[in-house]
Amino acid sequence: MIHTLKLNSFFKKIIFSILIISIPLTFVELLLRSFSSEHGHLLRLLNKPWYTILPLNVPEYKEEKKTKSIAYRVYDPMLGWKINSNGESPPLYFSSSYGSRVPKSEYQSKLNSKKADIITIGDSFTHGDEVYCEDSWPYLLGQIRNKKIVNFGVSGYGIDQAILSYIYSPIEADTVILGIIPGDFERATNIVYRGIYYGGNKSKPMFYFKDDGSFELKNQPCLFGMDLWNEFNLGMQSDFFKNDKSYDDVLFKKEFLNNFFSYRILKMLKYRHDYIKPPIYLKKNNDPNYDYILKILKVFYEECEKNKDFPIILLLDNNNTFSDREKYTLPWNYIIADLKEMGFFVIEASNKIVKMHNNDSFSIINKDGVHYTPLANRIVAEHIHQNIKNHFNVIR
C-alpha cells in the first residue's frame, strides 16, 4: 500500500513536471504561429521578408500567362531577364527594337544607328522605375548634354547582369555609365533574384573566378520555368543552388523537429546570423564577397579598355544608404577608393539628394517608397553632367 502511494506520488510529479514544461512551450508555439503568415510559397514571421521561416516550402509551379500587350520584360537565356524588343507596359514603360527604354513617342522605333554617345546600364534606378521615360535620369542627361543616350537599365539587375548587358549590347558608344545602388552588389552573389532565402523565382548568371584570374559564367542558359521549379523540388540535392553564395543545407533540410515552429524559427535565426551580413559595400568583417564584386568590376573595366570605351561608375543613394549614413561615417568611402584605384572615373552620390531627403523624403523617394521622383532624377542628371564637365572640361 505504502509502495503504491509512493509510486502514485512519483507519477504525479512526472506529470506535473511535463505540464509545467509543455504548457508554456505550447503557448509559445501557438503565439509564434499566430504571428506567421504565408506569402506565396514562403512563410514569414511578423510579415517581414527578412524573417522567412525555414526550411523553405517548394513554390507552386505556374506557367507564364500570355497577355494581350507585348510583354515589356521577358526571359533571356544569357541574362536571366531583359527588356523586350518593342515591348510595352503602359502607361510608363516602352522599349525600342534593341530593348532599350524609350518614350512612348519612340515606341517600336528602330534605332537609326548602332552608335550612341553614351550607354547607361544598371538596375531599376537607371531604368527609371515609377516615372515616365522623360523623367528618368538617363533621358534627362541626354537632354542636358544634347547627346544620344541609350538606356539599357533593367529592374532587378545586379552589377553582374548590368555588365553582361553591356558586353552583349549591339550598340557602340564612347562612354558607358554603370549606375549602382548597394543592393546591386548583393544581387551579384545570388543565382536567383534576391537570393534563395527571399524566395527568388527568376534565375540569373553568376561569375565564377578561377585561381589563374580567368572566369566562367555559371547558369547559362539560365534556368527558367519548370527547370527552375525542379531545382526547388530537389532542395538539398540540387547542385544548382549550391552556386549561390548564400546557400546552406538548412534552407531545405527536412527533419522531424520542423513540425515545431519554435525550432524552425531558431533555424531561421541561425541562418541569418551566418549569412545575413552588413552590406557588402561597407567592407565589414573581411567579407570575401567584397573581393568577389571587385573582380566582377575589373571585368567591366577591362571590357571597356578593350572596346576603347570610357567607363563611369555612378553611385546612387537609396533608402539603405540614407539609413547607413546615420550609422557610419561616409559609408561609400571604401568602394570609392577601390574603384578609383582600379582606374574608374567615379561619380559619387549627390550630397544634394541626401540633404533634400533629410528635409523631405517625399521630394526624393517616389510614392512606391523605393525609387526616385522626377525631381531626384533631374538632380542626378545635373550632378552627372557637372562632374563630367568639371573632370574633363569638355563635353564628351
Secondary structure by P-SEA (a helix, b strand, c coil): caaaaaaaaaaaaaaaaaaaaaaaaaaaaaaaaaacccccccccccccccccccccccccccccccccccccbbbbccccccccccccccccbbbccccccccccccccccccccccbbbbbccccccccccccccaaaaaaaaacbbbbbcccccccaaaaaaaaaaccccccbbbbbbccaaaaaaaccccccccccccbbbbbbbbccccbbbbcccccccaaaaaaaaaaccccccccccccccccccccccccccaaaaaaaaaaaaaacccccccccccccaaaaaaaaaaaaaaaaaaaacbbbbbbbbbcaaaaaaaacccccaaaaaaaaaaaccccccccaaaaaaaaaccccccccccccccaaaaaaaaaaaaaaaaaaccccc
